Amino acid sequence: MRTIRYILQKEFTQIFRDKSMLPIIFIVPIVQLLVLSYTATFEIKNIRLVVVDHDHSTESRELINKFSGSKFFVYEGERPSDEAAQEELKKGDVDQIIVFEPHFEERLSQEKKASIHIITDAINGSAASLMNAYAVSIINGFNQNILIQKYPLHYKGMPIQTRSLFWYNPELNYFTYMVPGILVLLITLIAMFLSSMNIVKEKELGTIEQLNVTPITKMEFIIGKLVPFWIIAMVDLTIGLLIAHFWFGITIVGSPLLLLFVAATYLILILGFGLFISTLANTMQQAMFISWFALVIFILMSGLFTPLESMPIWAQKIDLLNPVAYFIKINRMIMLKGASFSDFRLEYFILVGYAGAMLIFSTLKYSKTR
């Protein structure tokens, strides 16, 4: 323990001596949490909408008012022709076009079907499907009002009454869903990059040779390299949880101590993975490239932005090796559902096995003879 204590003292001295690293370690994650939480949203707002009204009737004007009054749409006004509106859509100046055909009100008054065309910029397919759903929802509501007005005897009350209950996120606030996942992302980035560059930095500075000739064992060396960044990442996580509570109003429903306990295990895994990369690389550029390559795959397949169930079966099977996916799931379960250990014990023990394997690989790969 005395040897490890001296190694820890050396590591902390190196960390706090580098003044440029302190903002990266403590300030950048806070800024990223605030920025990403507001920008990484599944909601589609400010849809730029134009209308081509070939009818100019009371009914078409009433439906246009429903669009302009929606919080999801920004009504950009009417255009004189289909071609003019489509040209703006082609240039990217608008996102959606609503076209009313001639005799729209007349056909409604004659109890005939009237047509409305919805033209959507679908370069972003998922966004286009949401925009189309918003528009169809408004039109369906307008349809229902017409039926109630024409057939009041049949619509004294809707035949099916629905009551929706939204558990764990009753206000449907996307912050509640995204912030726990972004917290995992940030501590993963910090832990992975710092640990992956650690041994490589010693190689580039030439101090690794001095450490290799000392009687320090490989296990003591790995522990001494891992613990400082483990402490820093845990501090960053604690700060992030406080921001989530006081800034975003997200209360941890489950046990904060249980969350920190699982996070401690997860960070050992990530730090071990980073140290393993550091033993493989000979330069900091190589370490950064390998770390970024692994992190991009882990993050994109973690379920943070895309539901795991939406991925192909082969991708879901590969994702069984993704530690980030496990911890995002556990983090959301504890923070939002109040889950106990028994609810995610399988995922936790997978993380434990993963962490043990990474530490063993890092220790075996590190050689004092080089």
N, C-alpha and C positions, 0 to 999 in steps of 0.2 A: 504493500500500500504506500510505503514511503516513496518508492520509485515512481509509482503512478502519480503521486502528489506532485513530484518535481516536474513530471511531464506536463501535467495539467497547468502548473504555474507557468511553464514555458509557453504553452499554447495560448493561454489567456493574455500573457504579456505581448505575444506577437499579434494577437487579434486587436487589442486595444491600442497598440502602438501605431497601427495603420489607421490614421484618421479618416481616410477615404472609405474604409470598409464599414465604419460605424453607421453612417447614414443608410448604406445599402442593407445592413443587417436589421436596423430597427425602424427607419423612417420609410424606406421604399415599400415594405410590405403593407404598412398602414395606408399609404397613398394608393397602392394597387387595390387594396380591399375596398376603399371608398369609391374609386373610379370604376372598377369592374362590376361592383354591385349595382351601380346605377346604369351601366351601359350593357351588361350581358343580360338582356331581358328577352323573354319569349313574347312579350306583348307587342302588338303592332299598332302604333299610334301615328297621328299626323299623316294619314293617307291622303295624298293630293288627288282630289277628285274634280273632274270636269263633267259637264252634262251637255249632251246634244238633244235638245227638245224639239222634235218635229211636230208636236201637238199643240204646245202652248195653251194648255187647258188648266182648269182648276185642279183636277185630279193629279196631273203631272207636277204642278206647282206644290201641291200638298206633300207629295212623296219627296220632292227635292228638299223641302223644308226639313223633313225627317233626317235626311242625310246631312244637311248642313248643321243640324242641331246635335248630331252625334259627336261624342268625345273622341271617336276614332278617326273621323274624317276632317280634312281641311278643304272646304268647298272653294274651288278656284273660279267658279262662275260657269256660264254657258259658252259654248262655241257654236259658230254658225253652221258648221257642216261636219260630217263624219271625218272627212279628209283632214280638216284643220286639227281636230282633236287627236286623230291617230298620228299626225306628224309630231305633236307635242309628246305623245307617248313614246314614239320612236326616239326622240331626242333625250328622253329621260326627265322631262319637265313635269310630267304628271305620272301617277301610279295607276289610276283607274278611270274608266270612262263609263258613264251610264247613258244609254241611247233610248229615247222614247220614240216609238214608231208613230207615223201619222194616224189620226183617228183613235188614239189611245182612249180618251174619255168616251167617245161615241161607242166603241165596242164594249166598254164596261157598262154603259147605260143600257145596251141591248143584251146584256147578260151573255156576251161572247168573250172569248179569251183574248186578252190583249198581251202584247209582247214587249218585253224590256230586254235590251242587250247589255250585258256586263262584260266589258273588255278590260282585262287586267294584265299588267306587266308581270310576266311569269319567269323572268330570268332567275329570281330566287323562288324556287318552287314552293318551299314551306311558307314563306311570307305571302305568296300569291294565294295559296289555299286559305290562309287566315283572312286575307282581305276579301276574298270571294265569299267566305262564310259570313263575315260581318255584313256585307251588302245583301246577301240572300236573307239573312235574319231580319233586316229592316224591311225588305220587301214582303216577307212572310207576315210580319206584323201588320203591314198595310193591307195585305190580302185579308187577314182575319177581321180587321176593322170594317172592310167592305162587306164581308159576309154578315157581320153582326148588324150593320145598317140595313141591308137588304132583307134579311130574314130574322128580325128581332124575336119572333115567337120561338124559333128553334135555338136561340142563343141567350136564353134567360140566365143560363149558367153553363159553364163549360162541362161537358160530360165527364172529363177526366181531370181531377184536381191533383196537382203535383206539389210536393214539398221537398225541397232539396236541403240536404244536410252536408256540410263540408267539414269533415273532421281534420284536425291537426293544423289546418290553415283556413279558418272560417271566412276570412276577408279576401281569400284568393290573392294574397300579396306575393308577388314574385320574389321580393326580398327574402321572405321566409324560406323559400325553396333554394335560392341561389347562394345566399350568404354562407350557410354551412359548407357547401361544396367549394366555394371560393376560398374559405379558410384552409381547407385541406390542400388546395392547389398552392397557396402561398407558402405554407410551411414545407411543402414538398419541394418547391423551387429553391427555397433558402437552404434546406438541409442537403439537397442533392448537389447543388453547385458548390457550396462551401466545402463539403467533404470530398467531392471528386477532384477539387483542385489542391487539396491539402498536401498530400504526399508528393504530387507533381511539383508543387512550389518548392518543396524541400530539395527535390532533384535539381531544379533549375538554379537554385541559390547555392547548391553544393553542400548544404548542411546535412543532407541525408547521409553522407559518408561519415560525418562525425558521430551521428546517432548510431550508425551500424557498427562502429568499433567499440561502443559501450556495451556493458553486460545486460542491457535491457532485453527482455524476452520479446518475442513477436506478439504475444497476447497483451503484454503490458503496453507495448507500442500502439497497438490497435485501440485498446481502451483509452489510452491517453489522447489519441487523435479523435476518438468518437465523442467522449463525454462533453467537451466544451461546446461543440456544435449542437449536441442534444439539449444542453441547458439553454442555449440561445434560441433554438427552435421552440422549446417549451415556453420561454418568455414571450416570444412572438405570438404563439397560439393564445396565451393568456390575455395579451393585449388585444388580439383580434376578437376574443370572446367578450371582452369588456366593451369594445366598440359595437359589436353585434347587439349587445343588450342596451347600451345607453344611447347609441346613435340610431340604430335601425329598430329598436324596440322588440328584439327577439329574445324571449325568455327561454332559458334552458329548462325544458319540462322535466327531463330526467336528472340524473345525478351528475353534477359537474366533476366530482372526484372520479366517477366511473369514466367519464369522457377523457379526463386527463390521463387516467391509467391506461386506457386503450391507445391514446395518442403517444404515450411514452413508449409503448411497444412498437407502434407503427414507425416512430422516428428512428428507433434502433435499426429497423429494417431498411429504411431509406438511407440512413447514414452508412450502414454496412454496404449497401449497393453503391453508394458514392465512393466509399473507400476502395471497393473492389475495382471500380473504374479507374481510380487514381493509381492503383498498382499496375493496371494495364497500360496506361498512357505514359509517354515520355515527356510530353510538353503540355502546357496549359491549354493550348489550342486543341490538341487531341482530346483532352479531358472534357472541354466544353462541347466539342462536337458530339462525342459519344453520349454525354449526359443529355444534351438537347434532343438527340435522336431518340433516346429511350423515353424522355419526358413527353415528347409530342405524341408518341403512341399511347403511353399510359393515360395522358390527359384526355385525348380525343376519344378513347375507348372506356373512359371511367364512368360514363353516365352523367357527367356534369352538364353537358349541353345536349346530348342525344340519349333518349331512354335506351337502356340495354336491350329491352324487348324488341326495339325497332331494328336492331342489327341483325345481319344474317346469322344463321345457326353456327357456321364455322367461326364467325367473329365472336359469338357468345362463348364458344368453347375456348378460344384463345384467351378471352378475357378472364378466364379462371386463373390465369397467371398474373393478373394485373393487381398489384397491391393497392393502388390508388382507388380503384373501384370498390374494394372491400371497405376501406376506411371512410369513403364518402357515404356509403350505405349505412355504416355503423354510426357515423357522426349525425346524419339526418335522423336516424332512429332514436338516438339519445336526446338530441336537442328538440325535436319536433313531436315525437311520439312518447317520450318518457320510457323508452325501452329499458329493460333490465338485462343483466348479463346473460341470462338463459335465452333471451330472444336472438342473440347473435353469437353464441359461444362457438359455433362451427366456424364462422368467419374469423373470429378472434384467434382460434387455435391455428387456422391457416396462416394468419399473420405471424404468429409465434414461430411456426415451423419455417416460414419464409425468412424471418429475421435470423434465426439460428443458422440457416444455410448460408446467408450472406456473410455473417460473421466468420463462419468456418472458411468459406471461399477466400475472403479478404485476408485472413491469417495465413492460410496456406500459400496464397499467391505472393504475399510480401516476402521478399528474400533479403536477408542481411548480407549476402555475399556479393551483391552487385554494387 
